[in-house]
Amino acid sequence: MSNVVLYDFSATWCGPCKMQKPILENLEKELGDKVDIKEVDVDQSPDLAGKYGIHAVPTLIIEKDGSEIKRYTGVTSADILSAELNKLF
């Protein structure tokens, strides 16, 4: 199992979140088991969203070994995410 996690904080009603989803799906195919991508619906998991201080969706958080490395708010391109994640491998 990877020690790199990408949290995707989103909501079903969020238009930009729907745009982010295929970007993350392609990234998951590209990186395979190097990263564990976890989708978190802020409406279904308000405690987790609160723990991470989520105020807007989509918010993406990259963690390594349990420590936050980078945070993005808004739709984020595959190039930006891939570049940041590849630094951690």
C-alpha positions in Angstrom: 0.0 0.0 0.0 1.2 3.5 -0.8 2.2 6.0 1.9 1.1 8.8 -0.5 -2.6 9.7 -0.3 -4.6 12.2 -2.4 -7.8 13.2 -0.7 -10.5 14.5 -3.1 -13.0 16.5 -1.0 -16.1 17.0 -3.2 -19.8 17.1 -3.3 -22.4 15.6 -5.7 -24.0 19.0 -6.3 -20.6 20.6 -7.2 -20.1 21.3 -10.9 -16.3 21.8 -10.7 -16.1 18.5 -8.7 -17.6 16.8 -11.7 -14.9 18.3 -13.9 -12.2 17.1 -11.5 -13.4 13.5 -11.3 -12.1 12.3 -14.8 -8.8 14.1 -14.2 -8.3 12.0 -11.0 -9.5 8.8 -12.7 -6.8 9.3 -15.4 -4.2 10.1 -12.8 -5.1 6.9 -10.9 -4.6 4.9 -14.1 -1.3 6.7 -14.8 0.2 6.3 -11.3 -1.4 3.0 -10.3 -0.6 1.9 -6.7 1.9 4.7 -6.2 -0.9 6.8 -4.8 -4.1 6.1 -2.9 -6.8 8.4 -4.1 -9.7 8.7 -1.6 -12.9 10.5 -2.6 -14.6 12.2 0.4 -18.1 13.6 0.0 -18.2 16.6 2.3 -22.0 16.2 2.9 -21.6 12.5 3.9 -18.4 13.0 5.9 -18.7 16.5 7.6 -16.5 15.5 10.5 -13.6 14.5 8.2 -14.1 17.7 6.2 -14.1 19.7 9.4 -10.9 17.9 10.6 -9.1 19.1 7.4 -10.7 22.6 7.5 -12.5 22.2 4.1 -14.4 25.4 3.2 -14.7 25.0 -0.6 -14.9 22.1 -3.0 -13.2 20.6 -4.8 -10.2 20.6 -2.4 -7.4 18.2 -3.0 -4.9 17.3 -0.3 -1.8 15.3 -0.8 -0.4 13.6 2.2 2.8 11.5 2.6 3.2 9.4 5.8 0.2 11.2 7.3 1.6 14.7 6.9 0.0 17.2 4.5 2.4 18.1 1.7 0.2 20.2 -0.6 -3.4 21.5 -0.9 -5.3 22.7 -4.0 -8.7 24.3 -4.1 -10.6 24.4 -7.3 -10.2 22.2 -10.4 -6.5 21.2 -10.7 -5.0 19.9 -13.8 -3.4 16.4 -14.2 -0.1 18.0 -15.1 0.1 19.9 -11.8 -1.0 17.0 -9.7 1.3 14.5 -11.5 4.3 16.8 -11.1 3.7 17.2 -7.3 3.0 13.5 -6.7 6.0 12.4 -8.7 8.3 14.4 -6.4 7.1 12.1 -3.6 8.1 8.8 -5.2 
